[in-house]
Amino acid sequence: MNASDVSSMWQTALLVGFGGAGGALLAQAVTWLRDREKAESDKKRKLQSLLAEIIDNLAHIDRHSLAGGRAIIKLLVQAWEATKGDMFSLDPELAQSLRKAYAEVWRFNCAVDCYLTESEIVRGSLKGSFEVLAAEVKPALLDSHQKLSRHLGVSI
């Protein structure tokens, strides 16, 4: 073997090695981009579900009045439960609005739980509070609806 053969073998080995490393880096970059796109898609889907839940809760408040002998029902929180861990990545104003709205929803749902599990005497004292609680929940949900719609680019 002469020097040019050895040099040629080294060049081939280096090209194969660098090619393999480059391919591995490219595959890793493509995987990272795909995972990032999937995470963004999942986040958007969760926020769209949260917006739908807010709209449903507003409809429940308006449709049933939630007081005066009508249906006393809990407001929905499933989409909030799935989304609340992602608040750190949202605009702080939007995140604060959502937290406030769902704190009011939680208060309302606690009152409903209490109403449904207590005696008639306690129920009588709670019945009038639902209109007040609904009046506190609605503006918070409307604010979140407006801000989340703007964030998602959805017209109101």
Long-range contacts (C-beta under 8 A, 24 or more apart in sequence): 43-86, 43-89, 44-152, 46-79, 46-82, 46-83, 46-86, 47-83, 47-86, 47-148, 47-151, 47-152, 48-152, 49-79, 49-82, 49-83, 50-79, 50-80, 50-82, 50-83, 50-98, 50-148, 51-145, 51-148, 51-149, 51-152, 51-154, 52-79, 53-77, 53-78, 53-79, 53-80, 54-101, 54-141, 54-144, 54-145, 54-148, 55-145, 57-105, 57-137, 57-141, 58-138, 58-141, 58-142, 58-145, 61-134, 61-137, 61-138, 61-141, 65-131, 65-134, 66-130, 66-131, 66-133, 66-134, 67-127, 67-128, 67-130, 67-131, 67-134, 68-127, 68-131, 72-112, 72-115, 72-116, 72-130, 73-112, 74-108, 74-109, 74-112, 74-113, 75-105, 75-108, 75-109, 75-137, 77-102, 77-105, 77-106, 77-109, 80-105, 90-151, 91-147, 91-151, 93-147, 94-144, 94-147, 94-148, 94-151, 97-140, 97-143, 97-144, 97-147, 97-148, 98-144, 98-147, 98-148, 100-140, 100-143, 100-144, 101-137, 101-140, 101-141, 101-143, 101-144, 103-140, 104-133, 104-136, 104-137, 104-140, 104-141, 105-137, 105-141, 107-133, 107-136, 107-137, 108-133, 108-134, 108-136, 108-137
